[in-house]
Amino acid sequence: MSGRKHHRKINEKKLYRGLAVTFLCLVFAAAILCVLVKDRKFSGKENRNLQMMPAITKDSILSGDTQKDLEAYASDQFLFRDWWIGFQSGVQTVLGRNESHDVFRGKGGYLIQAFADPDEQLLTEQTGAMKNFAADHPDVKTYAIIVPTASYTLADRLPANAPAGDQKSYLDAVAQNLEGSGINFIDVADDLSAHKDEYLYYKTDHHWTSLGAYYAYQAAIDDMELGGSPEDYKSTPVSVNFQGTLVPRSGYGGHTYDQINVYFNEKMDENTVAEYVAEQKKVASLYDSAALKTQNQYEVFTGGNHPLIKVNAGVESDRRLLIFKDSYANCFIPFMTETFRKIVVVDPRYYYEDIEELMKSEKITDVLYLYNADTFSADTSLVPVLENQ
């Protein structure tokens, strides 16, 4: 009997030794492949730039930036990253969990991105720069629309006790910081909440739909003294197979698809010309149908994000609008074409020119800040643009 036990222990040791050797070989092979495989600059599925190997300097080490960037680099460039995310979400589903990479699997097939805790100092800097810019241009009417994301408007679709962040307090803080500055903060949160059972946000993407933008436009009509009428705009579907970035990010919702609608009015369709300045391209539409054949179909709106777009709406008006924005504004811009003769669109993340010169050359009469709350709470590009740094 003792001989059998001894033989079994020997076999177990051989098995464990074999498993250990196999594991080490796999780790070694993965390490070699990570070195040999070229780093990816962009994730088409997630529609974002991936972290590349950071430059290591004395200052970056002392500030802690090197450690953060290296951690982000390791996460973004991990071998077979997309497969591992899907595998991880599958395991979490089996375990009854409904969150993966800060994305919650909500009711009705919705994937809802959590709202990260905002940086109070950053908000002070942002609103301070906005107020100073408004003070430097007292004859220019200024508005701000910070759009709540799905984690706020669709809170009742979140899993029970999901830590989705306190977006309401943040929006209130933005409004309070802008009080008395001459900047008209247009609160669209209640207007969107009143229609929360409608298709305001994509199920698989972090963006709002064009219907959400339509209701925000209606909420802004009086404050911005917008011309035309909401009835002038007609919605039409252009895609029923859109799958947004929250699917590859979370690994959930692989069989869920969204519908994209666009809004037209006759005046916009006949007269609008959009100039993409950096690309040196002019087109007679605010919609890019070619994007519907790509991974990121949301780029059907203005062809995605660009440093500078100049839109000639062709309407009889002396008003000229400058929009500082993120990608939420892309499907909102068409609703401005009945009011403003020209619409100048700046994405501060990619814009490095003199903003004062742009204000003068384009004879801007109105300024609109339009962001979603999640992007605005973490954006560090707006302040340098406003301060011409």
C-alpha positions as CSV (number, residue, x, y, z in Angstrom):
1,M,0.0,0.0,0.0
2,S,2.8,2.3,0.9
3,G,4.5,1.5,-2.4
4,R,1.4,2.6,-4.3
5,K,1.2,5.8,-2.4
6,H,4.9,6.5,-3.1
7,H,4.3,5.8,-6.8
8,R,1.3,8.1,-6.8
9,K,3.2,10.9,-5.2
10,I,6.0,10.5,-7.8
11,N,3.4,10.7,-10.6
12,E,1.8,13.8,-9.0
13,K,5.2,15.5,-8.8
14,K,5.8,14.7,-12.4
15,L,2.4,16.1,-13.3
16,Y,2.9,19.3,-11.4
17,R,6.4,19.7,-12.7
18,G,5.1,19.2,-16.3
19,L,2.3,21.8,-15.7
20,A,4.8,24.2,-14.3
21,V,7.2,23.8,-17.2
22,T,4.3,24.2,-19.7
23,F,3.1,27.4,-17.9
24,L,6.6,28.8,-17.9
25,C,7.0,28.0,-21.6
26,L,3.7,29.7,-22.4
27,V,4.8,32.8,-20.4
28,F,8.2,32.8,-22.1
29,A,6.5,32.4,-25.6
30,A,4.1,35.2,-24.8
31,A,6.9,37.5,-23.7
32,I,8.8,36.8,-26.9
33,L,5.7,37.5,-29.0
34,C,5.0,40.7,-27.2
35,V,8.5,41.8,-28.1
36,L,8.3,40.7,-31.7
37,V,4.7,41.8,-32.4
38,K,4.5,45.5,-33.4
39,D,2.6,47.8,-31.0
40,R,-0.8,48.9,-32.2
41,K,-1.4,52.6,-32.4
42,F,-5.2,52.5,-32.7
43,S,-8.0,50.1,-31.8
44,G,-10.6,50.2,-34.5
45,K,-13.1,48.3,-32.3
46,E,-12.7,50.7,-29.4
47,N,-12.3,53.7,-31.7
48,R,-9.4,55.1,-29.6
49,N,-5.7,55.6,-29.7
50,L,-3.7,53.0,-27.7
51,Q,-1.0,53.8,-25.3
52,M,2.5,53.5,-26.9
53,M,5.8,53.1,-25.0
54,P,6.2,56.3,-23.1
55,A,9.3,58.5,-23.1
56,I,11.0,58.1,-19.7
57,T,12.5,61.2,-18.3
58,K,13.6,62.4,-14.8
59,D,10.5,64.7,-14.5
60,S,8.1,62.0,-15.6
61,I,9.6,59.5,-13.1
62,L,9.3,62.0,-10.2
63,S,5.8,63.1,-11.1
64,G,4.6,59.4,-11.3
65,D,3.6,59.8,-15.0
66,T,6.0,57.1,-16.0
67,Q,4.4,54.5,-13.8
68,K,0.9,55.4,-15.0
69,D,1.9,55.4,-18.7
70,L,3.7,52.1,-18.4
71,E,0.7,50.5,-16.7
72,A,-1.6,51.8,-19.5
73,Y,1.0,50.6,-22.1
74,A,1.0,47.1,-20.7
75,S,-2.8,47.0,-20.6
76,D,-3.3,48.3,-24.1
77,Q,-0.5,46.3,-25.8
78,F,-1.2,43.0,-24.0
79,L,-1.1,40.1,-26.5
80,F,-4.5,38.9,-27.7
81,R,-6.1,41.7,-25.7
82,D,-9.5,41.6,-27.4
83,W,-9.8,37.9,-26.9
84,W,-8.9,38.1,-23.2
85,I,-11.5,40.8,-22.6
86,G,-14.2,38.6,-24.2
87,F,-13.0,35.6,-22.1
88,Q,-13.0,37.7,-18.9
89,S,-16.5,39.0,-19.5
90,G,-17.7,35.4,-20.2
91,V,-16.3,34.3,-16.9
92,Q,-17.9,37.2,-15.1
93,T,-21.3,36.4,-16.7
94,V,-21.0,32.8,-15.3
95,L,-20.2,34.3,-11.9
96,G,-23.3,36.5,-12.1
97,R,-21.4,39.8,-12.4
98,N,-22.6,42.6,-14.6
99,E,-19.6,44.9,-14.9
100,S,-16.5,44.7,-17.0
101,H,-13.9,47.5,-17.6
102,D,-16.2,50.1,-16.1
103,V,-19.1,49.1,-18.4
104,F,-22.3,47.8,-16.8
105,R,-24.6,45.3,-18.5
106,G,-27.9,47.0,-18.0
107,K,-31.6,46.1,-18.5
108,G,-33.0,46.0,-22.0
109,G,-29.6,45.1,-23.6
110,Y,-28.0,48.4,-22.7
111,L,-24.3,48.7,-22.0
112,I,-23.8,51.7,-19.8
113,Q,-20.4,53.3,-19.0
114,A,-19.7,54.3,-15.5
115,F,-19.1,58.0,-14.7
116,A,-15.6,58.5,-13.2
117,D,-15.1,60.7,-10.1
118,P,-14.4,64.2,-11.5
119,D,-11.4,66.3,-10.7
120,E,-12.6,69.4,-8.8
121,Q,-9.4,71.3,-9.6
122,L,-9.7,70.6,-13.3
123,L,-13.3,71.8,-13.2
124,T,-12.2,75.0,-11.6
125,E,-9.6,75.5,-14.3
126,Q,-12.0,74.7,-17.1
127,T,-14.8,77.0,-15.9
128,G,-12.2,79.7,-15.0
129,A,-10.9,79.7,-18.6
130,M,-14.4,79.7,-20.0
131,K,-15.3,82.7,-17.8
132,N,-12.2,84.6,-18.8
133,F,-12.8,83.9,-22.5
134,A,-16.4,85.2,-22.2
135,A,-15.1,88.3,-20.4
136,D,-12.6,89.0,-23.2
137,H,-15.5,88.9,-25.7
138,P,-18.4,90.7,-24.0
139,D,-20.3,91.2,-27.2
140,V,-20.4,87.5,-27.9
141,K,-23.3,85.4,-26.6
142,T,-22.0,82.3,-24.8
143,Y,-23.8,79.1,-24.0
144,A,-22.8,75.8,-22.4
145,I,-24.5,72.4,-22.7
146,I,-23.0,69.5,-20.7
147,V,-25.0,66.5,-21.7
148,P,-25.6,63.8,-19.0
149,T,-24.6,60.3,-20.2
150,A,-26.7,57.1,-20.0
151,S,-25.5,56.3,-16.5
152,Y,-27.6,59.3,-15.3
153,T,-30.5,59.4,-17.7
154,L,-30.9,55.6,-17.8
155,A,-30.0,55.0,-14.1
156,D,-33.1,52.7,-13.7
157,R,-31.5,50.3,-16.3
158,L,-28.3,49.9,-14.3
159,P,-27.8,46.7,-12.2
160,A,-28.8,47.0,-8.6
161,N,-26.3,49.0,-6.5
162,A,-24.1,49.7,-9.5
163,P,-21.4,52.3,-8.5
164,A,-22.1,54.5,-11.6
165,G,-20.9,57.8,-10.1
166,D,-22.7,61.0,-9.0
167,Q,-23.3,62.8,-12.3
168,K,-26.1,65.1,-11.0
169,S,-23.8,66.7,-8.4
170,Y,-21.2,67.3,-11.1
171,L,-23.6,68.9,-13.5
172,D,-24.8,71.2,-10.7
173,A,-21.2,72.1,-9.9
174,V,-20.6,73.1,-13.5
175,A,-23.7,75.3,-13.5
176,Q,-22.7,76.9,-10.2
177,N,-19.2,77.6,-11.3
178,L,-20.5,79.5,-14.4
179,E,-23.0,81.6,-12.5
180,G,-22.6,85.4,-12.9
181,S,-20.2,85.0,-15.8
182,G,-22.5,85.8,-18.6
183,I,-22.4,82.2,-19.8
184,N,-25.8,80.7,-20.2
185,F,-25.7,77.1,-18.9
186,I,-28.5,75.2,-20.6
187,D,-29.5,72.3,-18.5
188,V,-30.8,69.5,-20.7
189,A,-30.8,66.8,-18.0
190,D,-34.5,67.1,-17.1
191,D,-35.5,67.3,-20.8
192,L,-33.7,64.0,-21.6
193,S,-35.0,62.3,-18.4
194,A,-38.6,63.2,-19.5
195,H,-38.0,61.0,-22.6
196,K,-35.8,58.3,-20.9
197,D,-38.0,55.5,-22.3
198,E,-37.2,56.6,-25.8
199,Y,-34.1,55.7,-27.9
200,L,-31.8,58.5,-26.5
201,Y,-28.6,56.5,-26.2
202,Y,-27.1,53.6,-28.2
203,K,-27.2,50.3,-26.5
204,T,-23.7,49.4,-27.5
205,D,-22.0,52.8,-27.6
206,H,-21.3,55.7,-25.2
207,H,-22.8,58.3,-27.5
208,W,-26.3,59.7,-27.4
209,T,-28.5,59.1,-30.5
210,S,-29.6,61.8,-32.9
211,L,-33.0,61.7,-31.1
212,G,-31.2,62.7,-27.8
213,A,-29.6,65.5,-29.7
214,Y,-32.9,66.5,-31.1
215,Y,-34.5,66.9,-27.7
216,A,-31.4,68.9,-26.5
217,Y,-31.9,71.2,-29.5
218,Q,-35.5,71.7,-28.5
219,A,-34.4,72.5,-24.9
220,A,-32.0,75.2,-26.3
221,I,-34.4,77.0,-28.6
222,D,-35.4,79.7,-26.3
223,D,-32.0,80.3,-24.6
224,M,-30.1,80.4,-27.9
225,E,-32.9,82.2,-29.7
226,L,-32.8,79.6,-32.5
227,G,-34.8,80.1,-35.6
228,G,-36.8,77.6,-37.7
229,S,-38.9,74.9,-36.1
230,P,-38.3,71.4,-34.8
231,E,-41.0,70.3,-37.2
232,D,-38.6,71.2,-40.1
233,Y,-36.4,68.3,-39.3
234,K,-37.3,64.8,-40.4
235,S,-35.5,61.6,-39.2
236,T,-34.5,58.7,-41.4
237,P,-32.7,55.5,-40.6
238,V,-29.3,54.9,-42.3
239,S,-28.1,51.8,-40.4
240,V,-29.5,49.0,-38.4
241,N,-26.2,47.1,-37.7
242,F,-24.2,49.6,-35.7
243,Q,-22.1,48.1,-32.9
244,G,-20.3,50.6,-30.7
245,T,-17.1,50.7,-28.7
246,L,-18.6,49.5,-25.5
247,V,-18.9,45.9,-26.9
248,P,-15.1,45.4,-27.4
249,R,-14.3,47.3,-24.3
250,S,-16.5,45.2,-22.1
251,G,-16.8,41.9,-24.0
252,Y,-20.6,42.1,-23.5
253,G,-23.4,42.5,-26.1
254,G,-21.7,40.8,-29.0
255,H,-25.1,40.0,-30.6
256,T,-26.7,43.4,-30.0
257,Y,-26.9,46.0,-32.8
258,D,-28.1,49.6,-32.9
259,Q,-30.0,51.7,-35.4
260,I,-28.6,55.1,-36.5
261,N,-31.0,57.8,-37.6
262,V,-30.1,61.1,-39.2
263,Y,-32.1,64.3,-39.3
264,F,-32.6,66.4,-42.4
265,N,-34.3,69.6,-43.3
266,E,-34.7,70.9,-46.9
267,K,-32.6,74.1,-46.3
268,M,-29.7,72.2,-44.8
269,D,-29.9,69.6,-47.6
270,E,-29.8,72.2,-50.3
271,N,-27.4,74.9,-49.0
272,T,-25.0,73.4,-46.5
273,V,-21.3,73.1,-47.4
274,A,-18.9,71.7,-44.8
275,E,-15.1,72.5,-45.1
276,Y,-12.7,70.2,-43.3
277,V,-9.8,72.6,-43.0
278,A,-6.9,70.3,-42.0
279,E,-8.0,67.8,-44.6
280,Q,-8.4,70.5,-47.3
281,K,-11.8,69.0,-48.3
282,K,-15.2,70.5,-48.9
283,V,-18.4,68.4,-49.1
284,A,-22.1,69.4,-49.5
285,S,-23.3,67.5,-46.5
286,L,-22.8,67.1,-42.7
287,Y,-23.2,63.3,-43.1
288,D,-20.5,60.9,-44.4
289,S,-22.3,57.9,-45.8
290,A,-19.0,56.1,-46.4
291,A,-18.6,55.8,-42.6
292,L,-21.5,53.4,-42.6
293,K,-19.3,50.8,-44.2
294,T,-16.6,51.1,-41.5
295,Q,-16.3,49.7,-37.9
296,N,-17.2,53.1,-36.4
297,Q,-20.5,54.0,-38.1
298,Y,-21.0,56.9,-35.7
299,E,-18.6,58.8,-37.9
300,V,-21.5,59.2,-40.3
301,F,-21.9,62.4,-38.3
302,T,-19.4,65.0,-39.8
303,G,-17.1,62.2,-40.7
304,G,-15.9,61.8,-37.1
305,N,-13.7,64.3,-35.1
306,H,-11.6,67.0,-36.8
307,P,-9.5,69.9,-35.5
308,L,-11.6,72.5,-37.4
309,I,-14.7,72.4,-39.5
310,K,-16.3,75.4,-41.1
311,V,-19.9,75.0,-42.1
312,N,-21.6,77.5,-44.5
313,A,-25.3,77.0,-43.9
314,G,-26.4,79.4,-46.6
315,V,-29.2,81.0,-44.5
316,E,-29.9,84.7,-44.3
317,S,-28.5,85.6,-40.9
318,D,-25.7,87.7,-39.4
319,R,-25.1,85.2,-36.6
320,R,-21.9,83.1,-36.7
321,L,-21.5,80.3,-34.1
322,L,-18.3,78.8,-32.7
323,I,-18.6,75.4,-31.1
324,F,-16.1,73.9,-28.7
325,K,-16.9,70.3,-28.5
326,D,-16.4,66.6,-28.2
327,S,-18.0,63.9,-30.4
328,Y,-21.5,64.4,-28.8
329,A,-21.8,67.6,-30.8
330,N,-21.4,65.8,-34.1
331,C,-25.0,64.8,-34.4
332,F,-26.2,68.1,-32.8
333,I,-24.6,70.5,-35.4
334,P,-27.3,69.9,-38.1
335,F,-29.9,71.5,-35.8
336,M,-28.0,74.8,-35.9
337,T,-28.1,75.2,-39.7
338,E,-31.4,77.1,-39.7
339,T,-30.1,79.8,-37.4
340,F,-26.5,80.5,-38.1
341,R,-25.0,81.7,-41.4
342,K,-21.7,80.0,-40.4
343,I,-20.9,77.3,-37.9
344,V,-17.2,77.0,-36.9
345,V,-16.5,73.7,-35.1
346,V,-13.3,73.3,-33.0
347,D,-12.3,70.1,-31.3
348,P,-9.8,71.2,-28.7
349,R,-8.2,67.8,-28.5
350,Y,-6.8,68.3,-32.0
351,Y,-6.7,72.1,-32.4
352,Y,-3.4,74.0,-32.0
353,E,-4.0,77.3,-33.8
354,D,-4.7,80.8,-32.5
355,I,-8.2,80.9,-31.2
356,E,-8.3,84.7,-31.0
357,E,-7.4,85.0,-34.7
358,L,-10.2,82.5,-35.5
359,M,-12.7,84.6,-33.5
360,K,-11.8,87.7,-35.5
361,S,-11.5,86.2,-38.9
362,E,-14.8,84.4,-38.7
363,K,-16.6,87.3,-37.0
364,I,-18.0,85.0,-34.3
365,T,-21.2,86.3,-32.6
366,D,-22.1,83.2,-30.5
367,V,-20.0,80.6,-28.7
368,L,-21.3,77.2,-27.6
369,Y,-19.5,74.6,-25.4
370,L,-21.1,71.2,-26.0
371,Y,-19.7,68.1,-24.3
372,N,-20.9,65.0,-22.6
373,A,-20.3,65.0,-18.8
374,D,-17.9,62.1,-18.9
375,T,-15.6,63.7,-21.4
376,F,-15.8,67.2,-20.0
377,S,-15.0,66.0,-16.5
378,A,-11.6,64.6,-17.7
379,D,-10.8,67.0,-20.6
380,T,-7.4,68.8,-20.4
381,S,-7.4,70.2,-23.9
382,L,-10.0,73.0,-23.6
383,V,-8.0,75.3,-21.2
384,P,-4.9,75.6,-23.4
385,V,-7.0,76.4,-26.5
386,L,-9.0,79.1,-24.7
387,E,-5.8,80.6,-23.2
388,N,-3.9,80.3,-26.5
389,Q,-1.1,78.3,-24.9
